[in-house]
Amino acid sequence: MSEDQPRATVRVRRIDECGTLDEIFRYCLPAFGGAYLRRIYTILDRAIGMGCPLTLAIAGPVTVSGQHQTWLIPLLETGWVAYLSTTDAVCYHDGHRSLDNRRECIHEVPIFGDDAALRDQRTIRVTDMAFDEDVLLDQDRFLTAVLSRPEFQKKMTGTELRYRLGEVYRAQERKNGVPAGLLSTCHEMQIPVFVGAPGDGSVFLNSMKLWAMRQAGLIPDYAFDLDLHAEVFEACAYHRWGLFDNPVHTLGTLILGGGVPKNYNLQPEPALGQVLGIPNVRGYNFDVQIVTAPITDGSLSSCPPAEAVTWGKVDKETYTVATESMQADYSMLMPFLVRALLDNRRRYESMSPEERAEHPQAQGYLRDRAGYRLFEQREQLCARLTDDVRSNREWLLDTLRYPS
């Protein structure tokens, strides 16, 4: 601890004296692993209370397991999240429950059961979640039909692909009377969804099938293609918006699991500052992550926010008090974290205007539930970043020459 940093006094309460989850997180997790959880909660509380837009990186089978409907969608519906990055598989499995006659297609199986027997039964297992192999075949047929539609026959960003796919999923959900899924919720709220490794998942595999059929002369044409350059540029434009256009002029990130979604969420800062040379670009002011990887394994999944400071991805002025990394399974913790944050919002909603005036964080918690709707602003925000690139002409042209 530095000499100019005040000591953090440990204050505890009896558990039977706590009336809210907020009090439990603050006063009943004084040390060790519990203290990591307390710090993550209080950092999120501060970021939300100051009105900071959050970006979300999430890896793992959140849709096939139903976690998206228990805590992820309620978190998105607060309006606090600007955009998220995830995996192609999350987007693929998001459609299962909306398929015709597949409303209750997921069931629970033992983690350490007889996988050979499951294979004989044509049952697919994802940890302790399982479904019939026919669900995958139905999902493939559905995606093939969707990707063959006229509106998909062009080059587009992955965010547009997933926006359009969310619209199709939403129609299926309404037709079959199932709760809204992740992509349909993001479609409704205009939340951009990024996938850093689109080729590593079955949405793209079905596109590959149609491409291969065209190559083999089995279908006359297939024109869908991903514009990865434009998609990465779009992510940079949103980061620029958070730093320069949004009134709070800061960003926070919540990282759940590691891998590509985590790294993709952190890439806009070096892309803007290091590669495009845009001046005054900063990293995230708030960065909390819950990952299972131990820090000693040397993977991108395990590296803490402090390491990201050396890359410029996290702000060096705030990281000692506004970042935390916890080694844990986020599926065990997120329902409680999200519930505590939602309870805080309800508490502020129940206050009179005079009472809210005594709680500055109430305004941040009570920001518009409609959210930032960045996807519908993407052309405007990308145009602003293009203007910045144009203004940085001399610096960028100089980067084309490698010194000999």
N, C-alpha and C positions, 0 to 999 in steps of 0.2 A: 504494500500500500504506500502510495506517495505521501510525502509530508503535508502537501496542501489538500489532500483528500480527506474529508471528515470520516470519523469512524461511524460505521453503521451499527447502531445499537440493536441488539436482539430483543424484540418485544414479543411476548407470547401470551396466549389466552388459553383457558381451558376449552376443550372442544364443545362442552355442553353450555358454554357461554356465548357461542357463536351462532348468530341467527341467519347468516347468509354464506354462500360459497365464497364471496369476496373476503369475508372475515376469516374463513378457514384458510384460504390461500395466503393471506397476509400474516396471520398470527399463529397458525398451527403447523407450519412447515419451516421450522427455524434453521435446520441444518442438513448437511449431507445431500443426498439426492433430492430430498424435499425442498431444500433451499434453491436448487436449480429450477425446480418447477415454480417456486414463488417468484424468482427473478424473471422468468419468462412471462408469467402472468402480469406482474407489475409493469414490465416494459410494454407489453401489448396494451395495458390499460392507459399508460401515458401516451402512447402513439395514437390510440383511438381518441382519447380525450382532447388532444390538441388538433384533431381533425386531419391527421396525416393519412393520405391515401396508402393503402396496403397493396403490395403485390403478393401473390401466393404461388409457391412452388410445391407440387404434391406428386410424389411417386408412390407406386404400389397400387394394388387392385381395389381402389376405393369404390368403384362403381359395381363391380361384380359382387362385392361384399355387402353392399347396401349402405356403406358409411356416408355416401354422398347425400342420402336422404335423411340420415339421422342428425348430422352436425354440419356437413359442408354446405349444403344448400341454405340452411338457416343462417350460416355465417355470411354467405354471399348476399342474402336478402336484406342485410343490414344497410347495404350501400357503402360499406367501408372498403371493399376490395375493388381496385382499379382494373386489374387483369390477372390472369393466372397462366402458369406453364405446367404441363403435365405430360403424359405419354399417349401415344397412339392407341395403346391397349385400353387405357381408361375410356377413350372416346368410343372404341369398338364395343366394349362390354356394356357401356351405358345404354345401348339400344336393346339389350336382351329382353327386358321386362315389357317393352312396348310392342314386341312382335305379336302377331295374331296367335292366340291360344297359348301364350307363354307368360301370363301374368305372374305365376308363382313358380318360375322355372329354377330357382336357386334353392338348394337345400344344404344342410350341414352334414359333414362327414368327419370322422376322426383324423387328426393329423398323422398319427402313426398307425393307420389301418392297413388293409390289404390292397395295395395299389394294383396288383395284378388282377385281383377280382374286379376292381372298378373298371379296369381296361376291358375285361371280358364283358362287363355290363354296358360298355360304351358310355362310361361316366367320366367326365373331365373334372379334375380336382385342382383347385387353387387354394393351397393351404388347407383350411377347414371348410371351404365353400365348394360346392359341386353342382354340376348341371349335366344334362344329357348331351351327348355329342351332336345330336340333331339340332340343338340350340345354335351351335356354331355354324352348322350347315345352313340353317334358316337365316342366320345373321349375314352369312356370306351372300346368299341369294338376294336378300334385301338390299345390301350395300351395292351389289352389282347392278341391280335395277335402278337404284338411286343415282349412282355415278354415270349411268347411261343416259340420264335425262338431259334434255337440251341445255338447261341452265348451267350444267356442269362442264359443258364442252368448250372450255377455254382455259387459259393459263390464269391461275389465281393464287393468292397467298393461302397458307394453311389456315389462317384466321378466318378467311372468307369460306373456305371449305367447311370448317367446323361450325361457322355461323349458319350456313345453308343446311348442314346436316342436323343442327339443332332444331331448325324449323321443321324438317321432315320428322324427326323424332317426336316433336311436340304434337304434330298431327296424329301420329300413331298412338301416343299416350292418351290423347283425348278420345280417339276412336275406341280404344280398348279400356278406357276408364282406369288408367294406372296413374300414380303420382308422377309429377314432373321429375325428369332426370337432370343430370348435370348440364348437358349441352343445350337442352331446351330452356333451362333456367338462364344460362348465359346468353342465349339468343334473345330471350325476352328482356333481359337487363342490358343488352348490348355490351357484355363483358368479353373482351378478346380472349381467346384461348390459344396459347402457343404450344407447339410440340416440337422440341428441338431435334428429335430423331424420328422423323415421320416414317422412314423406311423400316423401322423396328416395330411393326405392328400390323394388325390384320385389316385395318381400313385401307392402308396403302397396298397391302397384298392383293386385295380385290381390285384395286386400280391396276396393279401389275398384270392381273389376269386379263383385263380388258385390253391393255396395251399389247400383251402377248397374242391375243386373239386377232388384233389388228395386224400385227407383224406377220402372223401366219395366214392372213387373208380370209379369216373366218368371219369377220365383221368388216363393213366398208370403212368405218372411221371410228376413231376415239381420240378426242382432242383435249381431254383434261390433262393438266400439268400443274405442278407446284412451282411457284415463284419464290424460291428461298431467299433471294436477294431482297425482294420487296418485303418479305415477312420479317427478316432481321431488321431492316430499316424501319419498319413499323414499330417494332419493339423499342428501338432507339427513340423514335418520335414520342412514344408514350413516356419514356423516362425523361426526355427533354421537357415534356409538358409538366411532369411532376415537379421538376426543379425550377422552371422558369415561368410557367403560365398559371399553374394552380396557386391560389392565394397563400397556401401554407409554405410553399417553396421547399418542400422536403418530401422524402419517401421512406416507407418502411417495408420490410419484407418478412414474411412468415414462410419458413422452409420446413416441409414435412417429408422426411425421407431425402435421399441424396440423388446421385446419378445425374442424368442429363437435365431433368427439370430444374434442379437446383442451380447447375452451372448456367443454364440458359437465362434464368432469372437474374443472375448477377452480371451477365455479359454486356448490357447496354452501356454501362459506365466506361469500360475500356474501349468499346466500339466508338463511343462519342468522343472521348477525350484523347485516347492513345492513337486510334486509327483514323478518325475523321478530323482530329485536331480542333474540336470545338472548345473554345475557352470556358473556364469557370464551371466545368462539369464536376459534380461531386458524386460520391457513392451514397449508399443508403445511410440515413441517420439512425434508423432502427433496424436491427437484424436479429431475429430469434429463430433458432432451428431445433428440431427434434429429429435426431437420426440414430439409427442403431449401430452404425459403424464406430468402433473405437478410434480415437485420434491417432493411435500408433500404427494403424494399418496403412497409412499413407495414401488413401484414396481421396478423390474429390468429394466423396460423400461425407467423409469424416472431418475435413478441414474446418476449423472454427471461424467465426467472423473476424477474429483478430488477424488470421492469416490473410483474409480478403482485404484487410486494411492495406497490406503491403502492395496489393495490386491496384489500389484505389477504388475497389468495388464497395467498400464500406468507409464511411467518413472517419478520418483519423482523430478528429476533435471530440467525437462523442462515443467512440466504441467501448470505452471502459465502463460506461454507465448505461449504455443503450443497446448492448448486444449480449446474447447468451446462447450457448449451445448445450443441449442436454442429450445424453446418450440414453435413448429409451425408444419404445415402440409407440408411435404417436397415436395408434388406434386405442391405446389404453388411457390416454390423457385428454385428447381433443374434445370428447363429449363434455367433460367437466370444465375445461377452459372456456369452451364456447358458451356453455350454460351460464357460467359466472359472468361473462361479458354481456350476454343477453339480459341477465338479471339486472346488471347495472343500468342498461338502457331503460328497462321497464321502470326502475326506480326513478330515473330522471324524468321519464314521461309522466309519472304520477305527481311530480312536484308542481307547485304553482310557479308562475314566472318570477315571483320574488324569491322563492326558494332556489330556483335554478341560478339566479344571479349570484348566489353565494357559492356556486359550484362551477368554476370556469370550464371544467371538462365536460359539462353537460352538453354544450353546443357541439363538441366534436362527436360525442356519442349519438346525438340526435340529428346528425346530418341526414339529408334527404335519402329515404330508402330506395329511391329510383337509381341511386348510384351515379357514377361518373359517365356512363354510356359512351365510353371511348371509341367503340367500334364505329358508331355512326359519325364520329368526328375524325376518323382516321385520315381521310383525304386532306382535310384542312391541316391536321397536325403534321402529316408527312410533308406537306407543302412548306410549312414553316421550317422544318429541318432541312429541306432542299435549299431554301433561301440561305440558311446558315452555311451549308456546304458551298454554295456559290460565293458567299462572302469570304470564305476561307480559301479562295482560289490559289493564291500564291503559295501558301503553305502546302496544300495538297499536291500541286504540280511539282513542287520540289521533292516530294516523297517518291516520285516516279524514277528518280535517279539515285542509284546506289553508289556511294563514294568509292572510287578506285584507289 
